[in-house]
Amino acid sequence: MNELTKLFLFKFLTSMFFVSGVLVPFFLEWGKISYFQIMLIQSWFVIWVTVLEIPTGAIADRFGRKFSIALGAFINSIAAVIYCISPNFYIFLLAEFTWAVSQALISGADVALLYDTLKEQKKGKESKKIYGRYNGYGLLAIVISAPIGSIIAAVFGLRFVPLAMSFPLILASIIALTLDEPRYKAKRMSYKETFLSGIRYFSRHRILKILAFDAVSVYIVSFMIVWLYQPSLLELSFPLVLLGLVHSIGTIFEMLLSSNFDYLEKISGSKRNYLFFSAMLLGVSFILLSVSVNYYLSALLVILIVGFGFTRRSLLTNYMNKHIKSHNRATVLSSISMVESIGRALMYPLVGMLAKVSISFAAFGLGSMILIASLFSRVEEKQLLD
């Protein structure tokens, strides 16, 4: 099995999120907690991911990316088991902290390892297509695992759905340890030197900051569709049983877009045009969702937001990698992920306040944010290197 295949398999196994199909019932029915407590748990998770992003990125750069992602997958399996111990809010907080540690160890390190593997194999110019395939394997795992999780819940009970996730995660950890990590031509630095070097590199790099702003600003707003689309559709009397189908179709559309970035940029006229047009489409889709009175149209808008909103981040990560030196890659990418996490932590209460007025008002506000961010984007064509 070659290195790229191992990385694709790692992504697939760590994305077998069985609980996604029964996430709310798991918390409400088995966990016996309220919606407010669910949001507290999500905020707790994002805060810890924010705190841990750069330190774990430095660990990856100092001790090795394969070590970091293998440890991350193994700790994730522990988090899944903790969730099954007891329906207790504080145990859930412990599980989410453990989950945050695992995600921070993997975040940035897996993409850095993939990119340096491509460079070693002299496939750097194919990075855009291969990034799309890499993310596609994760999306395929979500499409497959969600209905399986529903079956596990129906046959064995909601408690056992997170437990089932531990098995593919342990296998992913084992596979990661078998990777041959590329060697970079850089002196080995201490943890502190690695940490500070990565932060300085990002803070002083004008183009990276421009690309990161475009990627993060649009993504964190688009991500809020996860919390808005179900109540928005249910307000229009959309059948509850079909909500999962909307989720699956949106994920499949996301996979389709991830595999066709070159074509999308070509028909848009340029790379810069695609980034601008996709952001504008997202903003308009949110605004249309806020005024739609037809649930078929609303479902289509949700699918468009999921597809374009969730894929722009990976495309821009590809372009950001062209501007990062190998020995700083994981730390710099983790710095960008930390900025994203801070944005999400701030966005949760803001969306909550907008939603107090109405779900439609929240959707309108999010659409307006994306339109403003796209108009203020300073991305130039020459910054988008192949």
Secondary structure, DSSP 4 states (H G I P E B T S, - for coil): --HHHHHHHHHHHHT--GGGGGHHHIIIIIS---HHHHHHHHHHHHHHHHHHHHHHHHHHHHH-HHHHHHHHHHHHHHHHHHTTT-S-HHHHHHHHHHHHHHHHHHTTHHHHHHHHHHHHTT-GGGHHHHHHHHHHHHHHHHHHHHHHHHHHHHHH-TTHHHHHHHHHHHHHHHHHHT--PPP-SSPPPPHHHHHHHHHHHHHT-HHHHHHHHHHHHHHHHHHTHHHHHHHHHHHTT--GGGHHHHHHHHHHHHHHHHT-HHHHHHHHSSHHHHHHHHHHHHHHHHHHHHH---HHHHHHHHHHHHHHHHHHHHHHHHHHHTTS-GGGHHHHHHHHHHHHHHHHHHHHHHHHHHHHH-HHHHHHHHHHHHHHHHHT----GGG---
